[in-house]
Every structure is written in C-alpha cells, then in structure tokens.
Amino acid sequence: MARDPNIPDAFDVYTVVVLRRPADAPDLPEDELDDLQARHLAYRAELVRQGTLVANGPFDEQSDPSYRGMSVFACDSAEAARLSDADPSVVAGRLAYDVMEWWVRAGSLAFPLTDGPVGDRRSMRDD
C-alpha cells in the first residue's frame, strides 16, 4: 500500500505539559495566592535557566477556563511529570497537569532561546 502523502516523512516530537485548575482546588486568601504564584513563577523560571523548560506561558480566552497554561520541556514525559510534581502550585493543589507527546511536522518549530536540542525526530509508523 502506498504511503499517505498527507503524512509527513518525519516529525519532531516534543514533551508538553498542560496545566489546569482542578475542580477541587483549595480556596486560599489573596496574600497566600500571591505568594504561591510568585513561587510558581520562580520555580518555572529556574527550570528555564536550567534549560529543561524551553517554552512556557498562560492561556487566555480559552473555551475551558480550567486550562491555565502550557509548557514545552526538553526532557522525556517521566521527567516532565517529576518536575511538574514539584511545582509549588501543584504541591498546593491549585494546579494539576497533563503530560503528552506532541508530534509536529519536522522543522515546523524552533526554540531560538534554547542552547540544546528539544524533542526527538521520528517517523510515523507505516501500517
């Protein structure tokens, strides 16, 4: 059977973490929320400095307001989950996350602020 011409020959596969607000997130006083947000941002900034987190930011005007933001990691899914578990907002129960691989056409994205490689180059399996 001929290869589907709509499937790229190669993909770049990235580890993505989507942050969301769980339905049972604890209510906290405003000053505690401000402190928690500062620690969350500092933690993520440190991951950027280490080169582990290569793209990161909040969502706005999304169809589901529980989704809070997305990050692209320069590591595998297990390491991204381990690092996400240590995020102060996750520890506090204010955020939860989903980890996934995101397959995009090879060469579609670049991360110019990153020194090292991000993702893996793979081919779609022929069935």
Residue frames as qw, qx, qy, qz and C-alpha x, y, z in Angstrom:
[[0.000, 0.890, 0.456, 0.000, 0.00, 0.00, 0.00],
 [0.393, 0.553, -0.023, 0.734, 1.30, 3.45, -0.90],
 [0.323, -0.297, -0.456, 0.774, 2.27, 5.85, 1.84],
 [0.041, 0.878, 0.475, -0.043, -0.35, 8.55, 2.50],
 [0.461, 0.443, 0.033, 0.768, 1.10, 11.76, 1.01],
 [0.285, -0.809, -0.096, -0.505, -0.57, 13.79, 3.76],
 [0.800, -0.578, -0.012, 0.158, 1.62, 12.22, 6.44],
 [0.095, 0.898, -0.430, -0.003, 5.00, 13.95, 6.80],
 [0.776, 0.311, -0.518, 0.181, 8.12, 11.84, 6.34],
 [0.503, -0.013, -0.591, 0.630, 9.39, 12.97, 9.74],
 [0.394, -0.828, -0.281, -0.283, 8.07, 14.53, 12.91],
 [0.190, 0.372, -0.563, 0.713, 9.64, 16.42, 15.77],
 [0.617, -0.522, -0.580, -0.108, 8.17, 15.04, 18.99],
 [0.030, 0.488, -0.375, 0.788, 8.02, 17.35, 21.98],
 [0.347, -0.380, -0.784, 0.347, 7.09, 16.78, 25.62],
 [0.187, -0.482, -0.135, -0.845, 4.22, 19.09, 26.52],
 [0.192, -0.341, -0.774, 0.497, 2.67, 19.76, 29.92],
 [0.219, -0.556, -0.349, -0.722, -0.74, 21.41, 30.08],
 [0.086, -0.068, -0.661, 0.742, -1.54, 23.00, 33.44],
 [0.366, -0.502, -0.537, -0.570, -5.15, 23.08, 34.61],
 [0.295, -0.312, 0.472, -0.770, -7.07, 24.18, 37.67],
 [0.219, -0.180, -0.959, -0.001, -8.63, 21.12, 39.31],
 [0.412, -0.591, -0.447, -0.530, -12.29, 21.30, 40.34],
 [0.707, -0.620, -0.325, 0.103, -11.28, 20.70, 43.96],
 [0.462, 0.401, -0.253, 0.749, -8.52, 23.35, 44.09],
 [0.391, -0.558, -0.541, 0.493, -8.36, 24.82, 47.58],
 [0.031, 0.914, 0.168, 0.368, -9.52, 28.38, 48.14],
 [0.630, -0.189, -0.263, 0.706, -6.72, 30.46, 49.63],
 [0.102, -0.881, -0.191, 0.421, -6.57, 34.02, 50.94],
 [0.497, 0.865, -0.010, 0.074, -5.35, 36.59, 48.41],
 [0.133, -0.843, 0.520, -0.005, -1.97, 37.07, 50.09],
 [0.677, -0.231, 0.695, 0.073, -1.33, 33.30, 50.04],
 [0.744, 0.560, 0.356, 0.075, -2.36, 33.12, 46.38],
 [0.263, 0.936, -0.232, 0.027, 0.05, 35.96, 45.54],
 [0.371, -0.648, 0.664, 0.023, 2.89, 34.20, 47.39],
 [0.771, 0.078, 0.630, 0.047, 2.07, 30.87, 45.73],
 [0.639, 0.753, 0.147, 0.043, 2.00, 32.48, 42.26],
 [0.043, 0.895, -0.444, -0.002, 5.39, 34.11, 42.93],
 [0.531, -0.413, 0.739, 0.035, 6.87, 30.73, 43.97],
 [0.783, 0.397, 0.478, 0.003, 5.27, 29.02, 40.94],
 [0.487, 0.870, -0.068, 0.037, 6.78, 31.58, 38.56],
 [0.177, -0.787, 0.591, -0.002, 10.19, 31.40, 40.28],
 [0.721, -0.132, 0.680, 0.028, 10.18, 27.60, 40.01],
 [0.739, 0.584, 0.327, 0.074, 9.35, 27.72, 36.30],
 [0.228, 0.935, -0.273, 0.015, 11.99, 30.42, 35.72],
 [0.433, -0.589, 0.681, 0.052, 14.58, 28.17, 37.36],
 [0.781, 0.187, 0.590, 0.085, 13.61, 25.32, 35.00],
 [0.539, 0.839, 0.046, 0.058, 14.13, 27.74, 32.09],
 [0.086, -0.868, 0.490, 0.002, 17.57, 28.72, 33.43],
 [0.617, -0.309, 0.722, 0.050, 18.47, 25.03, 33.68],
 [0.233, 0.344, -0.682, -0.602, 17.42, 24.52, 30.03],
 [0.174, 0.169, 0.966, -0.093, 14.75, 21.97, 30.93],
 [0.289, 0.728, 0.558, -0.275, 11.77, 24.21, 30.18],
 [0.389, -0.001, 0.429, 0.815, 12.03, 25.80, 26.74],
 [0.195, -0.327, -0.344, -0.858, 8.63, 27.43, 26.18],
 [0.224, -0.401, -0.780, 0.426, 6.09, 28.33, 28.80],
 [0.111, -0.089, 0.004, -0.990, 3.09, 30.58, 29.27],
 [0.342, 0.297, 0.676, -0.581, -0.50, 31.07, 30.32],
 [0.127, 0.437, 0.769, 0.450, -3.64, 30.59, 28.24],
 [0.183, 0.333, 0.248, -0.891, -6.21, 33.33, 27.67],
 [0.584, 0.314, -0.114, -0.740, -9.62, 33.32, 26.02],
 [0.098, 0.130, -0.975, -0.152, -9.79, 29.52, 26.04],
 [0.590, -0.262, -0.493, -0.583, -13.03, 27.53, 25.71],
 [0.778, -0.438, -0.445, 0.068, -12.37, 25.78, 29.05],
 [0.091, -0.875, 0.254, -0.401, -11.22, 28.16, 31.80],
 [0.854, -0.485, 0.185, 0.047, -9.75, 25.29, 33.84],
 [0.818, 0.261, 0.047, 0.510, -6.83, 25.19, 31.40],
 [0.330, -0.892, -0.020, 0.309, -4.22, 27.57, 32.77],
 [0.094, 0.836, -0.463, -0.279, -1.08, 27.25, 30.62],
 [0.963, 0.257, 0.005, 0.075, 1.28, 25.10, 28.62],
 [0.287, -0.771, 0.529, 0.207, 4.96, 24.25, 28.74],
 [0.866, 0.423, -0.266, 0.025, 7.35, 22.53, 26.34],
 [0.646, -0.648, 0.398, 0.071, 10.08, 20.55, 28.10],
 [0.488, 0.631, -0.600, -0.063, 13.47, 19.39, 26.78],
 [0.203, -0.287, 0.900, -0.256, 13.16, 16.02, 28.52],
 [0.272, -0.177, -0.897, -0.301, 11.03, 12.90, 28.39],
 [0.509, -0.534, -0.362, -0.569, 7.49, 12.61, 29.76],
 [0.742, -0.424, -0.468, 0.225, 8.53, 10.92, 33.01],
 [0.454, -0.092, -0.222, 0.858, 11.00, 13.71, 33.86],
 [0.139, -0.367, -0.197, -0.898, 8.48, 16.40, 32.89],
 [0.644, -0.548, -0.449, -0.289, 5.95, 14.77, 35.25],
 [0.687, -0.316, -0.397, 0.521, 8.52, 14.57, 38.05],
 [0.256, 0.070, -0.068, 0.962, 9.38, 18.25, 37.61],
 [0.341, -0.452, -0.338, -0.752, 5.71, 19.22, 37.40],
 [0.675, -0.490, -0.549, 0.053, 5.01, 17.33, 40.64],
 [0.543, -0.276, -0.305, 0.732, 7.49, 19.67, 42.38],
 [0.031, 0.487, 0.205, 0.848, 5.84, 22.88, 41.13],
 [0.015, 0.053, 0.604, -0.795, 4.64, 24.77, 44.24],
 [0.539, 0.070, -0.024, -0.839, 1.18, 25.32, 42.73],
 [0.711, 0.017, -0.653, -0.261, 0.84, 21.60, 42.02],
 [0.348, 0.004, -0.791, 0.504, 2.05, 20.72, 45.52],
 [0.194, 0.082, 0.416, -0.885, -0.56, 23.14, 46.94],
 [0.287, 0.418, 0.860, -0.061, -3.33, 21.57, 44.85],
 [0.254, 0.686, 0.111, -0.673, -4.06, 24.78, 42.94],
 [0.499, 0.555, -0.476, -0.465, -2.82, 23.28, 39.66],
 [0.829, -0.019, 0.557, 0.042, -2.86, 19.82, 38.14],
 [0.157, 0.623, -0.545, -0.539, -1.27, 18.83, 34.85],
 [0.918, 0.287, 0.267, -0.062, -1.40, 16.51, 31.88],
 [0.242, -0.585, 0.627, 0.454, 1.78, 15.32, 30.14],
 [0.820, 0.456, 0.336, -0.089, 1.79, 14.31, 26.50],
 [0.464, -0.162, 0.524, 0.696, 3.93, 13.95, 23.40],
 [0.417, 0.775, 0.158, -0.448, 3.16, 16.44, 20.66],
 [0.621, 0.067, 0.587, 0.516, 4.06, 15.36, 17.13],
 [0.307, 0.847, 0.050, -0.431, 4.55, 18.18, 14.60],
 [0.788, 0.589, 0.007, 0.181, 5.95, 18.19, 11.07],
 [0.747, -0.248, 0.034, 0.616, 9.75, 18.12, 11.31],
 [0.377, 0.113, 0.145, 0.908, 11.22, 21.59, 11.19],
 [0.125, -0.751, -0.512, -0.398, 7.91, 23.35, 11.97],
 [0.441, -0.891, -0.093, -0.059, 9.05, 24.81, 15.27],
 [0.576, 0.384, -0.381, 0.613, 12.23, 26.39, 16.54],
 [0.573, -0.777, -0.224, 0.133, 13.28, 27.33, 20.04],
 [0.502, 0.676, -0.179, 0.508, 15.89, 30.06, 19.45],
 [0.300, -0.782, 0.335, -0.433, 16.37, 30.81, 23.16],
 [0.923, -0.303, 0.232, -0.058, 17.49, 27.24, 23.83],
 [0.041, -0.719, 0.666, 0.196, 21.10, 26.07, 23.63],
 [0.280, -0.186, 0.939, 0.065, 20.44, 22.33, 23.36],
 [0.242, -0.130, -0.800, -0.534, 18.19, 20.01, 21.40],
 [0.495, 0.071, 0.444, -0.743, 14.46, 19.91, 22.10],
 [0.843, 0.270, 0.146, -0.441, 12.41, 16.86, 21.19],
 [0.523, -0.191, 0.783, 0.276, 13.19, 13.83, 19.07],
 [0.451, 0.391, -0.448, -0.666, 12.97, 13.37, 15.33],
 [0.497, 0.050, 0.856, -0.132, 10.74, 10.39, 14.48],
 [0.277, 0.052, -0.657, -0.699, 8.92, 8.85, 11.54],
 [0.738, -0.013, 0.216, -0.639, 5.29, 7.80, 11.55],
 [0.414, -0.127, 0.900, 0.055, 4.98, 4.04, 11.52],
 [0.468, 0.155, -0.549, -0.675, 3.61, 2.57, 8.31],
 [0.634, -0.010, 0.639, -0.436, 0.69, 0.22, 8.90]]
